[in-house]
Amino acid sequence: MKAMILAAGRGERMRPLTDHTPKPLLSAAGKPLIVHTIEQLVAAGYHEIIINHAHLGQQIEQSLGNGNQFGAEIRYSPEGNQALETAGGIINALPLLNNEVFLVVNGDIATDLPFSELKTQPVDLAHLVLVKNPVHNPNGDFGLESTGSISDTLTKKFTFSGIGLYHPELFRRFPNGIRKLLPVLMQGIAEQRVSGQLYSGFWMDIGTPQRLQELDSYYQQRR
């Protein structure tokens, strides 16, 4: 199974840190965020990795190269200066992802989720990993039925972790261009073809300088 890391975001809430450094290259415990993710993916058996980029994207390519240093094969999906949003970025990268289910991980999260377990997860159109609602997203994003189906109608909702398994069919219905992920997912959810799971282990959305410092402290303590 191939994996894609979403690394095209501008990182507005991280400014001024991201004025001259792309967000995925910001460091925690002396290592870029995206390198932590790459190493986790490789350890879990994902050796073919696609990375999209936009803002200062050449820095990402220069830093990571072809992936040999990590035991991976990295290919890039550049979007120019205008990022295509999450779904648009995935649609743009579909030629690199073939016709099989693939894993997508946001480039600005940290987690100890065992990615290897997702390799055997059955997928129709999509399978989303949900987490308990953090302080910055108290109302959550999606409900989870007892059957494992994702719902938009349940009162109790959890937060989408930015980790998902997708079948290319989910995205082939839409043309290239700037496109957010939520409307794409909602169409699959309406068809009852999106499943999910709740992960209760470590997860962080590294969206602000404060959270980056918290992650740095977390990694330092683990050492």
C-alpha positions, 0 to 999 in steps of 0.5 A: 500500500502506498502512503501520501503525506499532505505537505502543501499547507501554508501554515498561517497559524504558524507564522512567522515560523513558516514565512521562510520554512515550510510547516512540515520542516519545522522541528520537534526534538531536533527532527522535522515533523515530516521526518517523524512521519516518514520514519513511522510509515517506513517502520510500518511497512510503507515504503512508497510515499508521495508528498505534495507541496506548494509553499516553499516546496522545493525546500521539502524536496531538497531536504528529503530527496528520493527517500533513500536515507529513510529506506523509502521511495519518495515521489513528489506532487508539486502544486506550485504557489497555489495549494489545491486544498486536501482533496484537490491535492489528492486528485492531482496526485492520483496518477502516482497512487495507481488504482489501489487503496492508499493511506493519507496522513496530514503532514502537521500531525503527530501520533503513535497510531500503529499504521501497520494495522491499517494495511488490513482494514477493509475499505469501500470508498474511505476509512477515517481514523477519528480521535477524541475532541481536542480543546481546539475542536470541541464539537468534533467532525463526524459521528461513528455508528456502532456498525463502524460507519461514519455518520453526519447525523449523530449528536456525539461527534469525534475529531477527524485525525487527518489519517484516512484510507481512500479508494481512488474512486472517491476522488475520480468523480471530481475534476482537477482544481482547488477542492476541499476534502469535506464535500468529497467525504460527505458524498461518500458518507451520504452513500454509506460507503465511508467507515471509521474507527476511534483511536484513543492513543497519542495524537496532536494537531501541530497547528500553532507554535505553542503546540509545536513546543508541546510536541517537542516537550513530549518527544523529549520526555519520551527519550 
